[in-house]
Every structure is written in structure tokens, then in C-alpha cells.
């Protein structure tokens, strides 16, 4: 359960003097309608009155999130153009060739906003209701089952590849151009399984059109309390997406810390907490320096995962 007691850093630095002086762009490198877009819009609605300037969410999907990310990397480091993205930002160096930026060198890590676990879901036609049944079926039919992802190198994709390695199963990856079309493919039976975000999982689990069999958080989730966590089958295995804000490299530390504090207040506003927790997403802001270290560690970890799963950059 998210605790409403705010950490001390939320009361820390005021924004750098004179910021913002014009509208602030929150660039989301994915299509509208997904969880990253939803979080950006909830936060923007809180920031606009606080900042006294329009705070505009701009969707720039494409190339696994790198199209919108490149736009921010080229922007002036004055805080008026920011990137709201997911942990694919840390995964992309391991799975995409010729990125138009350096993930660590060309961005300022501003704040992690929230965490959201994936759910492992299957089509009801498989007739399985738990992890043991799914793994038994996959082992009995090597190569016969397909799984969807929002695209090559996404967190959803690598989570399933980690499961394949851990469980010794062979199922075929079918990438799509986003979470929405991947979900549609599962609902239609075109694919039989996927790691899906809870925003897309909960309504379809409720009407029986997809069957959740495990949750990616380290512990069971309050929105699906009956669902075992992945760690109950495979110790230490989690599948969690984070959502975060980055700016261009070269932002002044005082500006980063001020935006961090403003974003943290926004994502922990009671109305935002209520909306996010109902979708299985937990606000989880942290100081910029801490988040920056986490990103460095994750870039290295995802590179190891990609090598272990023999995922070739595309």
C-alpha cells in the first residue's frame, strides 16, 4: 500500500528562479492511451496551476520510444522540454542499433514517478489458470505458442525472454507497434500469452477475455490479491515497469532538483494517487541523484539480460 507520508526531499529545493517562463512540453515517446501517457497527463494537470504556465503533453511515438527521446535530447537544457518515458529507455541500448543518442550521456535523470508491475496473461482458449499449467503446456508444445509484446526490446518482451530462460520453455515472440495492438492480438486469440500492463489487463480480466496467471511485482498486488507473484515460482524474478522524467543533458542541478520536487508533489497528490493505485500503479518518486544511479545500473543489467536471452539488436 502506498504511504501518503511524503519523504523529506519533496519539500526540498524551490524551482530555479524564473522557471518556467513559457509553456512546458512533456514529450511522451509512445502513442496516446497507454500508462505512460496517462501518468504524464495526470502529472501535467497538477503542474500547470502550480507553475502558472501551460504544461502540454506531446505524443511522439516511434522506434521503440527513441523518436520522442531524441527530440528531448536535442532540446535546450532549460527544463521547458522534458521526456516522460518508461524503463524501455534503459533497455533500448541493449536491443536497438544506432540509437540517435547516448542514453546515459545525453539526458539528465530528473525523477522516477511511479512503478507498475506487468501481469502474465493468457488467452482463455489455452484452458490454463496458473503458472504451473502454462509452463506444462509450453513444455509439451515447444515452439507452438506465440506471445505478444508492444515491440522488440520493450520491458514486456524482455520479461518473457527472462521467463523462457528461467523456465526452459520455447514460445515465439510476435512484436506489435504498442501495448494496445498487442492486447488486441491476445484478445482475438492471434497470440496466446503476453506480459501486459495492468491498465490493459484489469478490464479484460474482469470480463474473462484474458486470464492473468502471475503478477510481476515482488509481492502480490492489491488490485489482484488472488494472483501469485512471479517470485513465488522463480525466486528473485520480477517484471516491473517504471515511469520517469528525463531532460536534456546539461541541466543545472538546482533546476533538476526543483523540477524533481514539483513532479514528486504532483504524482503524490491525493487525486493522482487514487487514480494510479486503482490501475495497479504505485507512485514512487525519488531524489534525482538516486534515480540517476539506478538508471546507470539498469542499463548494465538489461545488457546482461539481452545477452543471456541471445536477443540481437535490431
C-alpha positions in Angstrom: 0.0 0.0 0.0 1.4 3.4 -0.9 2.1 5.5 2.2 0.9 9.1 2.0 3.7 10.3 4.4 6.0 12.2 2.0 9.8 11.9 2.1 11.8 14.9 3.1 13.0 15.6 -0.4 9.5 16.6 -1.5 9.8 19.7 0.5 13.3 20.5 -0.9 14.5 23.0 -3.4 12.3 25.6 -5.0 12.4 25.8 -8.8 15.3 27.8 -10.2 14.5 31.4 -10.4 12.5 32.3 -13.5 11.3 28.8 -14.3 9.1 28.2 -16.2 8.9 31.3 -18.4 6.9 29.7 -21.1 4.8 26.5 -21.7 6.5 23.3 -20.7 6.4 20.3 -23.1 6.1 16.8 -21.6 7.1 14.6 -24.5 5.8 11.0 -24.3 7.6 8.8 -26.8 4.6 6.4 -27.1 1.1 6.6 -28.5 -1.7 8.2 -26.5 -3.8 5.9 -24.3 -1.1 3.8 -22.6 0.0 4.1 -19.0 3.0 6.4 -19.7 0.7 8.8 -21.5 -1.9 8.6 -18.7 0.7 9.3 -16.0 2.0 12.3 -17.9 -1.4 13.8 -18.3 -2.3 13.3 -14.6 1.0 15.0 -13.6 0.6 17.8 -16.1 -2.8 18.6 -14.7 -1.2 19.1 -11.3 1.8 21.1 -12.6 0.0 23.6 -14.7 -1.6 25.6 -11.9 1.5 25.2 -9.7 3.8 26.5 -12.4 1.4 29.1 -13.8 2.3 28.1 -17.3 0.6 25.6 -19.7 2.1 22.1 -19.3 1.4 20.3 -22.6 1.7 16.5 -23.2 3.0 15.8 -26.7 3.0 12.2 -28.0 5.9 11.4 -30.3 5.8 7.6 -30.8 8.1 5.6 -32.9 11.3 3.4 -33.0 10.7 1.9 -29.5 10.5 5.3 -27.9 13.7 6.6 -29.4 12.0 9.1 -31.8 10.5 11.2 -29.0 13.5 10.7 -26.8 15.8 12.1 -29.5 13.7 15.2 -29.7 14.3 15.9 -26.0 18.0 15.0 -26.2 18.4 17.8 -28.8 16.4 20.4 -26.7 17.8 23.3 -24.7 18.6 22.2 -21.2 16.3 24.8 -19.6 13.6 22.4 -18.3 11.0 23.5 -20.8 11.2 20.3 -22.8 11.1 17.1 -20.8 10.7 13.4 -21.5 8.1 11.2 -19.7 9.0 7.7 -20.5 9.2 4.1 -19.2 12.0 1.7 -18.5 12.4 0.9 -22.2 14.6 4.0 -22.0 17.2 1.9 -20.1 16.5 -1.2 -22.2 17.0 0.3 -25.7 20.8 0.5 -25.7 20.8 -3.3 -25.4 18.3 -4.0 -28.1 18.3 -1.2 -30.7 21.1 -0.4 -33.1 22.2 3.1 -34.0 20.2 5.0 -31.4 20.4 8.7 -32.2 21.6 9.5 -28.7 23.6 8.1 -25.8 21.1 7.0 -23.1 23.4 8.0 -20.2 25.4 10.8 -21.7 22.6 12.8 -23.5 20.0 13.0 -20.7 19.6 14.4 -17.2 17.7 11.9 -15.0 15.1 14.1 -13.2 12.7 11.8 -11.3 11.2 8.4 -11.2 7.4 8.9 -11.0 5.9 5.5 -10.4 6.2 1.8 -10.7 3.7 -0.6 -12.3 4.1 -4.4 -12.5 3.3 -6.4 -15.5 0.8 -9.3 -15.3 1.5 -12.5 -17.2 -1.8 -13.2 -19.0 -3.0 -15.9 -21.4 -5.9 -16.4 -23.7 -8.8 -18.3 -22.1 -8.7 -20.9 -25.0 -5.5 -22.3 -23.6 -7.5 -23.7 -20.6 -4.8 -22.9 -18.1 -5.4 -20.9 -14.9 -2.0 -20.8 -13.2 1.7 -20.7 -13.9 2.2 -24.5 -13.5 -0.4 -25.2 -16.1 1.0 -22.6 -18.6 4.6 -24.0 -18.2 3.4 -27.6 -18.6 1.6 -26.7 -21.8 4.5 -24.7 -23.2 6.9 -27.6 -22.5 4.5 -30.1 -24.1 4.3 -27.9 -27.2 7.7 -26.4 -27.8 7.6 -23.6 -30.4 3.8 -23.9 -30.8 2.7 -21.0 -28.6 3.1 -17.3 -29.5 3.4 -14.3 -27.2 2.8 -10.7 -27.9 4.8 -7.6 -26.9 4.5 -3.9 -27.7 7.7 -4.2 -29.6 11.2 -5.5 -29.8 13.2 -4.7 -26.7 10.3 -3.5 -24.6 10.1 -4.5 -20.9 7.3 -6.8 -21.8 9.5 -8.6 -24.4 12.5 -9.0 -22.1 10.3 -10.1 -19.2 9.1 -13.1 -21.3 12.5 -13.8 -22.6 13.8 -14.0 -19.0 10.9 -16.4 -18.2 11.8 -18.6 -21.1 15.4 -18.9 -19.9 14.4 -19.5 -16.2 11.6 -22.0 -17.1 13.3 -23.7 -20.1 10.3 -23.1 -22.4 10.2 -22.2 -26.1 7.5 -19.8 -27.2 7.6 -17.5 -30.2 7.8 -13.7 -30.0 5.3 -11.6 -32.1 6.1 -7.9 -31.7 3.4 -5.2 -32.3 3.6 -1.4 -32.5 2.4 -0.7 -29.0 0.5 -2.1 -26.0 -2.9 -1.6 -27.5 -2.4 -3.6 -30.6 -0.6 -6.3 -28.7 -3.5 -6.5 -26.3 -6.0 -6.7 -29.2 -4.0 -9.6 -30.7 -4.2 -11.5 -27.4 -7.9 -10.8 -27.0 -8.5 -12.2 -30.6 -6.5 -15.3 -29.9 -3.9 -14.4 -32.5 -1.3 -14.9 -29.8 -1.7 -16.9 -26.6 0.2 -15.0 -24.0 2.0 -11.8 -23.0 3.3 -9.7 -20.2 0.8 -6.8 -20.1 0.5 -3.7 -18.1 -2.3 -3.6 -15.5 -4.1 -0.7 -17.3 -4.8 -3.0 -20.2 -5.2 -6.1 -18.1 -7.7 -5.3 -15.4 -10.9 -4.6 -17.5 -10.3 -7.7 -19.7 -9.5 -9.9 -16.7 -12.8 -8.8 -15.2 -14.8 -9.9 -18.2 -12.9 -13.1 -18.7 -11.4 -12.2 -22.1 -7.9 -12.8 -20.7 -6.7 -14.8 -17.8 -3.9 -13.4 -15.5 -1.7 -16.1 -14.0 1.0 -14.2 -12.3 1.9 -10.6 -11.2 5.4 -9.2 -11.8 5.8 -7.3 -8.5 7.8 -8.8 -5.7 4.7 -9.3 -3.6 1.0 -9.7 -4.6 -0.8 -6.7 -5.8 -3.8 -5.2 -4.0 -5.8 -4.9 -7.3 -5.4 -8.6 -7.9 -4.7 -10.1 -4.5 -5.5 -13.6 -5.5 -2.8 -13.6 -8.2 0.6 -15.2 -7.2 3.7 -13.1 -7.8 6.4 -14.3 -10.2 8.8 -14.6 -7.2 6.6 -17.4 -5.9 7.6 -19.5 -8.9 11.0 -18.1 -9.6 12.9 -16.5 -6.7 14.1 -13.0 -7.4 12.2 -12.7 -10.7 10.2 -9.5 -11.1 8.7 -7.8 -14.1 8.0 -4.2 -13.2 7.8 -1.1 -15.4 8.9 2.3 -14.1 7.7 5.6 -15.4 10.1 8.6 -15.2 11.1 12.0 -16.3 14.3 12.9 -18.1 15.6 16.2 -19.5 18.4 17.1 -21.9 22.0 16.7 -20.6 23.4 19.8 -19.1 20.5 20.9 -16.9 21.6 22.9 -13.9 21.5 20.8 -10.7 19.2 23.3 -8.9 16.8 23.2 -11.9 16.8 19.4 -11.8 16.1 19.3 -8.1 13.4 21.9 -8.3 11.6 20.0 -11.1 12.1 16.8 -9.2 10.3 18.2 -6.2 7.5 19.7 -8.2 7.0 16.4 -10.1 7.1 14.4 -6.8 4.4 16.6 -5.3 2.3 16.2 -8.4 2.4 12.4 -8.5 1.7 12.1 -4.8 -1.3 14.4 -4.9 -4.3 12.5 -3.4 -6.3 12.6 -6.7 -3.4 11.2 -8.6 -2.6 8.5 -6.1 -6.2 7.4 -6.2 -6.2 7.2 -10.0 -2.9 5.4 -10.2 -3.4 2.8 -7.4 -6.8 1.8 -9.0 -4.7 0.8 -12.0 -2.1 -1.1 -10.0 0.5 1.7 -10.4 2.3 2.9 -7.3 3.8 6.5 -7.1 7.5 6.1 -6.2 9.3 9.4 -6.5 13.0 9.5 -5.5 15.7 12.2 -5.5 17.3 12.9 -8.8 20.8 11.7 -7.8 19.4 8.4 -6.6 17.4 7.8 -9.7 20.4 8.7 -11.9 22.4 5.9 -10.2 19.5 3.5 -10.7 19.4 4.2 -14.4 23.1 3.5 -14.8 22.7 0.2 -13.0 19.6 -0.7 -15.1 21.3 0.0 -18.4 24.0 -2.5 -17.4 21.5 -5.1 -16.1 19.4 -5.1 -19.2 22.5 -5.5 -21.4 23.2 -8.7 -19.3 19.6 -9.9 -19.8 19.7 -9.3 -23.5 23.0 -11.3 -23.8 21.6 -14.2 -21.7 18.5 -14.4 -23.8 20.5 -14.1 -27.0 18.5 -11.0 -28.1 20.2 -9.4 -31.1 19.9 -5.6 -31.5 17.7 -4.6 -34.4 
